[in-house]
Amino acid sequence: MLVDGKPYRTVWIEEDGTTVGIIDQRKLPFTFETVSLKSTGDACYAIREMLVRGAGCIGAVAAHGMYLAAQECLKATVSPESFDELLAEKGTQLCETRPTAMNLAWAVERALAEVGGEDCTQAKVVRAGGVAVEVADEDAEWCHSIGKHGFSVIESIFSKKGKNDPVNILTHCNAGWLAFVDYGSATAPIYAAHDAGIPVHVWVDETRPRNQGARLTAWELAQHGVPHTVIVDNVGGHLMQHGEVDLCITGTDRTTYTGDVANKIGTYLKALAAKDNDIPFYVALPSSTFDWKTRDGVREIPIEERDGTEVAWIGGDYEGGEREVKLVAGDSPVANYAFDVTPARLVSGLITERGICEADETDIRRLFPEKFSES
Ligand code: MRU
């Protein structure tokens, strides 16, 4: 995507061929800054501290982290066996940074499997670099396809509305290109519709506590010229009751093979309100976000609990500098659940790179039959 007219992805191997570049999302939208990752520790820090976040982006940064890890293994070990052992340990360190994110484990496992297939240590490093590039390219390609499939949903709503009446889409958190390598999941159909001349308007949930909607999604949409309005998280139900929302599209951090969707905290409440108001609620995801082993999302998906300071404090721009202020007085305890699970029954459809399916095992199986025979 373009940032001030210059094309960017969210992760890349730098010109030196060894270090990894990322965008520091914590600084957006007020400052655009890139950061160079030089070690597995740097990659873990970037994921844990949320310099990078979002399903596909975390996966791609993890794959690049495995490339950094492989370079370290080359220096620290002598045999292919000890190389693989150390790489697995570093993979575990990466996986432990964000427990709910599916793409993270998916990318690490993929790197381990492919690197393990090489029998000399030098070739293992080259393969780790290759996997990182493949994961990133694939993520961008899949999100592009999600855009094409999701476009049909927006187009069909538009065809039933007045000619100049924009399609009003509500989204939660940031499932835009910053959350992937390019295009985004929830935003890809929106960009596709906007680029095709369909008038769209996006209701952007601010997404407490870290405000990824207000800070990231709004910035992305503005960069692309997509009309949008930032709202506080509790407005969605009111807008739905008054006919101001035609469609909800969100992303997901993990979706079970039965269609239960883990996403940023607050998504479940939007899905309930959408159901009550008969508004389609779609979830966009590449296949790398499916959890092919878990049946019951509400009971089995681990929900990350983050530091309470994210709730008790709020940051923003103050006269050209980022400032934090305290919201909660005294020592009142705060709880910070990062995700919730929307049961499949509330989801109208899943928009994937292979097309749209219902949020149930049978239809997910229709699109991804090989995933079921693997497990
Ligand atoms: O806390 P975050 O920003 O890591 O939350 C994850 C997300 O970005 C959202 O849940 C998003 O909507 C799905 S990931 C594309």
Boltz pocket constraint, residues with backbone or C-beta under 6 A from the ligand:
constraints:
  - pocket:
      binder: B
      contacts: [[A, 53], [A, 54], [A, 55], [A, 56], [A, 172], [A, 173], [A, 174], [A, 175], [A, 176], [A, 179], [A, 185], [A, 212], [A, 250], [A, 251], [A, 252], [A, 253], [A, 262], [A, 263], [A, 264], [A, 265], [A, 338]]
      max_distance: 6.0
